[in-house]
Amino acid sequence: MRDMNAIVGTHDLLLVTLDTLRYDVAAESMAAGRTPTLKAVLPDGRWERRHTPGSFTYAAHAAFLAGFLPTPARPGPHPRLFAAEFAGSETTAPGTWVFDTADLPAGLAQAGYHTVCIGGVGFFNKRGPLGSALPGLFAESHWEPEFGVTDPSSLEHQIARAERVVAGLPADRRLFMLVNVSALHQPNWFYAAGAARGEDSRASHAAALEYVDRHIGGLFALMRRPCLVIICSDHGTAYGEDGHTGHRIGHEIVWTVPYAEFLLT
């Protein structure tokens, strides 16, 4: 496990959530050479198989932002990178960075970080109380319709906003930034050549991941060094498996997600 006590305060932190990305599609796409940008930065050029703490966006992100990132899909125990201070925690280890606030952004803010959220899916749209809850945990938050699920260029728009955020940050101020990438979430039919309108599928999901791979290098390039990147999915989604479509269900396809962490130096 990485010693986060040596990271927090000395590194910027970037949490990228590839909303709705299935582990099997991520692993197959990488093995087939269809995601070369991600393969170049992920440790050993592969995703780690993990289990998410939530079966849909809001639940998973609420857990992530309390320190409960996806858990390795193998027998534990599994020490966490971040943990709120509470008695009896069995996943707090010497390398865990412990905070004494209710959520991770607040804890990092106390440690001197500027906290920023660049939203994607509707739970980040700030158009009502529920859509404001997750962004409200951050000192600065951004959402535009162009960042959302219906824009085929959503990640490019999000990266442009991230570039403005990083450019405006004082050199001596550390950054914690969450980017919730919406492109994988339905609708994604428009990424697949020849797909009919509204015909989302496992193939269009994979095509959306290839779109993300073509552009995500721009996000990594604009981050200041040194920076710890945590990139993962919040949940998977079903395309007909066992008769299921979508997520917010207790299915292995939904619970199993890709995860990786790496340093930009």
C-alpha positions as CSV (number, residue, x, y, z in Angstrom):
1,M,0.0,0.0,0.0
2,R,1.1,3.5,-0.8
3,D,2.0,5.7,2.2
4,M,-0.5,8.5,1.9
5,N,1.0,10.4,4.8
6,A,4.0,11.1,2.5
7,I,1.7,12.1,-0.4
8,V,-0.8,14.4,1.2
9,G,0.7,17.9,1.5
10,T,3.4,17.2,-1.1
11,H,1.4,16.1,-4.1
12,D,-1.7,17.3,-6.0
13,L,-4.5,14.7,-6.0
14,L,-6.6,13.9,-9.0
15,L,-9.6,11.6,-8.7
16,V,-11.1,10.6,-12.1
17,T,-14.3,8.6,-12.0
18,L,-15.2,7.0,-15.3
19,D,-18.9,6.9,-14.6
20,T,-20.6,3.5,-15.3
21,L,-17.5,1.9,-16.9
22,R,-17.7,-1.9,-16.7
23,Y,-14.6,-3.8,-15.6
24,D,-14.9,-6.5,-18.3
25,V,-15.2,-3.9,-21.1
26,A,-12.2,-1.9,-19.7
27,A,-10.0,-5.0,-19.4
28,E,-11.0,-6.3,-22.8
29,S,-10.4,-3.0,-24.5
30,M,-7.0,-2.6,-23.0
31,A,-6.0,-6.2,-23.9
32,A,-7.1,-5.5,-27.5
33,G,-5.0,-2.4,-27.7
34,R,-8.0,0.0,-28.0
35,T,-7.0,2.2,-25.0
36,P,-3.3,3.0,-25.5
37,T,-3.3,6.2,-23.5
38,L,-4.5,4.4,-20.4
39,K,-2.3,1.4,-21.0
40,A,0.7,3.7,-21.0
41,V,0.0,5.1,-17.6
42,L,-1.6,2.3,-15.6
43,P,0.7,0.2,-13.5
44,D,1.7,-2.8,-15.6
45,G,-0.6,-1.6,-18.3
46,R,-3.7,-3.1,-16.8
47,W,-6.7,-2.4,-14.6
48,E,-7.1,-3.8,-11.1
49,R,-10.4,-5.6,-10.5
50,R,-12.3,-4.1,-7.6
51,H,-15.7,-4.0,-6.0
52,T,-17.5,-0.7,-5.7
53,P,-19.2,0.5,-2.4
54,G,-22.3,1.6,-4.3
55,S,-24.3,0.4,-7.3
56,F,-25.1,3.8,-8.7
57,T,-23.4,7.2,-9.0
58,Y,-24.7,9.0,-5.9
59,A,-24.1,6.1,-3.5
60,A,-20.6,5.3,-4.9
61,H,-19.4,8.9,-4.8
62,A,-20.7,9.6,-1.4
63,A,-18.6,6.6,-0.2
64,F,-15.5,7.6,-2.2
65,L,-15.7,11.1,-0.7
66,A,-15.8,9.6,2.7
67,G,-12.6,7.6,2.0
68,F,-14.2,4.3,0.8
69,L,-12.7,3.8,-2.6
70,P,-13.4,0.5,-4.5
71,T,-12.2,-2.5,-2.6
72,P,-9.8,-5.1,-4.2
73,A,-11.8,-8.1,-5.4
74,R,-9.8,-10.6,-3.4
75,P,-9.8,-11.7,0.2
76,G,-8.7,-8.9,2.6
77,P,-8.0,-7.1,4.8
78,H,-7.6,-4.1,2.5
79,P,-6.2,-0.9,4.1
80,R,-7.5,2.3,2.7
81,L,-5.7,5.3,1.3
82,F,-7.9,7.8,3.2
83,A,-10.0,7.2,6.3
84,A,-12.1,9.3,8.6
85,E,-10.9,9.1,12.2
86,F,-13.2,6.7,14.1
87,A,-12.6,4.1,16.8
88,G,-12.4,0.5,15.7
89,S,-11.7,1.0,12.0
90,E,-10.2,-2.2,10.7
91,T,-9.0,-0.7,7.4
92,T,-7.0,2.2,8.8
93,A,-3.3,1.3,8.5
94,P,0.0,3.2,9.2
95,G,0.0,4.4,5.6
96,T,-3.6,5.6,5.7
97,W,-4.0,9.4,5.7
98,V,-6.6,10.0,8.5
99,F,-8.8,13.1,8.5
100,D,-11.1,14.2,11.3
101,T,-13.9,15.8,9.2
102,A,-17.1,14.3,7.9
103,D,-15.7,14.0,4.3
104,L,-12.5,13.8,2.4
105,P,-12.7,17.2,0.6
106,A,-13.2,19.0,4.0
107,G,-10.2,17.0,5.4
108,L,-8.0,17.9,2.5
109,A,-9.1,21.6,2.8
110,Q,-7.9,21.6,6.4
111,A,-4.6,20.3,5.1
112,G,-4.3,23.3,2.8
113,Y,-5.8,21.9,-0.4
114,H,-8.0,23.8,-2.8
115,T,-10.8,21.3,-3.6
116,V,-12.5,21.3,-7.0
117,C,-15.2,19.2,-8.6
118,I,-15.9,19.1,-12.3
119,G,-19.1,17.2,-12.6
120,G,-20.5,15.1,-15.4
121,V,-23.7,13.1,-14.8
122,G,-26.9,14.5,-13.3
123,F,-25.9,14.1,-9.7
124,F,-23.4,16.9,-10.2
125,N,-25.6,19.3,-12.2
126,K,-26.4,21.7,-9.3
127,R,-29.9,22.1,-10.6
128,G,-31.6,21.1,-7.3
129,P,-30.7,20.1,-3.8
130,L,-29.8,16.5,-4.7
131,G,-27.7,17.6,-7.7
132,S,-25.9,20.1,-5.4
133,A,-25.1,17.7,-2.5
134,L,-21.9,16.2,-4.0
135,P,-20.6,19.4,-5.6
136,G,-21.3,21.2,-2.3
137,L,-18.5,19.2,-0.6
138,F,-16.0,21.2,-2.6
139,A,-14.8,24.8,-2.4
140,E,-15.2,25.2,-6.1
141,S,-17.5,23.2,-8.4
142,H,-18.4,23.3,-12.1
143,W,-21.1,21.8,-14.3
144,E,-22.4,22.7,-17.7
145,P,-24.8,20.9,-20.0
146,E,-21.8,20.4,-22.3
147,F,-20.2,18.2,-19.5
148,G,-23.2,15.9,-19.4
149,V,-24.2,12.6,-20.9
150,T,-25.9,13.9,-24.0
151,D,-22.9,15.8,-25.4
152,P,-20.6,13.6,-27.5
153,S,-17.7,15.9,-26.7
154,S,-18.3,16.0,-23.0
155,L,-14.8,15.0,-21.9
156,E,-13.2,17.6,-24.1
157,H,-15.3,20.3,-22.5
158,Q,-14.5,19.1,-19.0
159,I,-10.8,19.1,-19.7
160,A,-11.0,22.6,-21.0
161,R,-12.5,23.7,-17.7
162,A,-9.9,21.7,-15.7
163,E,-7.2,23.6,-17.6
164,R,-8.7,26.9,-16.6
165,V,-8.9,25.7,-13.0
166,V,-5.2,24.6,-12.8
167,A,-4.0,27.7,-14.6
168,G,-5.7,29.9,-12.0
169,L,-4.3,28.1,-9.0
170,P,-1.5,29.8,-6.9
171,A,1.7,27.9,-7.3
172,D,2.0,27.3,-3.6
173,R,-1.6,25.9,-3.2
174,R,-2.1,22.1,-3.4
175,L,-5.1,20.9,-5.5
176,F,-7.6,18.1,-5.0
177,M,-9.7,17.7,-8.1
178,L,-12.5,15.3,-8.9
179,V,-13.5,14.9,-12.5
180,N,-16.6,12.8,-13.0
181,V,-16.4,11.6,-16.7
182,S,-19.9,11.2,-18.1
183,A,-19.1,9.8,-21.5
184,L,-19.5,6.1,-20.6
185,H,-23.0,6.6,-19.1
186,Q,-26.0,6.0,-21.3
187,P,-26.8,7.4,-23.8
188,N,-23.6,6.4,-25.5
189,W,-24.9,5.0,-28.9
190,F,-23.5,8.0,-30.7
191,Y,-19.9,6.8,-30.2
192,A,-20.5,3.5,-32.1
193,A,-20.3,3.8,-35.9
194,G,-23.6,2.8,-37.5
195,A,-25.5,2.5,-34.3
196,A,-29.2,3.6,-34.5
197,R,-30.3,6.5,-32.3
198,G,-31.0,5.2,-28.8
199,E,-29.4,1.8,-29.3
200,D,-27.0,1.8,-26.4
201,S,-25.1,-1.5,-26.2
202,R,-22.0,-3.1,-24.8
203,A,-20.3,-2.2,-28.1
204,S,-21.2,1.5,-27.8
205,H,-20.1,1.4,-24.2
206,A,-16.7,0.2,-25.4
207,A,-16.6,2.8,-28.2
208,A,-17.3,5.5,-25.5
209,L,-14.2,4.3,-23.6
210,E,-12.1,4.6,-26.8
211,Y,-13.3,8.2,-27.0
212,V,-12.3,8.8,-23.4
213,D,-8.9,7.3,-24.1
214,R,-8.3,9.6,-27.1
215,H,-8.7,12.6,-24.9
216,I,-7.8,11.8,-21.3
217,G,-4.1,12.3,-21.9
218,G,-4.9,16.0,-22.1
219,L,-6.2,15.9,-18.5
220,F,-3.1,14.2,-17.3
221,A,-0.8,16.6,-19.2
222,L,-2.3,19.7,-17.6
223,M,-1.9,18.5,-14.0
224,R,0.9,20.0,-12.0
225,R,3.7,17.6,-10.8
226,P,4.0,15.7,-8.6
227,C,0.4,14.4,-8.7
228,L,-1.2,11.2,-7.5
229,V,-3.9,10.1,-9.9
230,I,-6.7,7.7,-8.8
231,I,-8.8,6.6,-11.7
232,C,-11.7,4.2,-11.4
233,S,-15.3,3.5,-12.2
234,D,-18.1,4.1,-9.7
235,H,-20.2,1.2,-10.9
236,G,-20.8,-0.9,-14.0
237,T,-24.0,-1.3,-16.0
238,A,-25.9,-4.2,-17.5
239,Y,-26.8,-4.6,-21.2
240,G,-29.1,-7.6,-21.0
241,E,-27.1,-9.9,-18.7
242,D,-29.5,-12.2,-16.9
243,G,-32.3,-10.0,-18.3
244,H,-31.0,-6.9,-16.5
245,T,-30.5,-3.4,-18.1
246,G,-28.9,-0.5,-16.3
247,H,-27.5,-0.3,-12.7
248,R,-28.7,0.2,-9.1
249,I,-29.0,-3.5,-9.0
250,G,-27.1,-6.2,-7.1
251,H,-25.4,-7.8,-10.2
252,E,-21.7,-8.8,-10.5
253,I,-21.5,-6.7,-13.7
254,V,-22.5,-3.6,-11.7
255,W,-20.4,-4.3,-8.6
256,T,-17.2,-5.1,-10.4
257,V,-15.2,-2.0,-11.5
258,P,-11.8,-1.1,-12.9
259,Y,-9.3,0.8,-10.6
260,A,-5.8,2.2,-10.9
261,E,-3.6,4.7,-9.2
262,F,-0.3,6.1,-10.4
263,L,2.1,9.1,-9.9
264,L,2.7,11.9,-12.4
265,T,6.2,13.2,-11.7
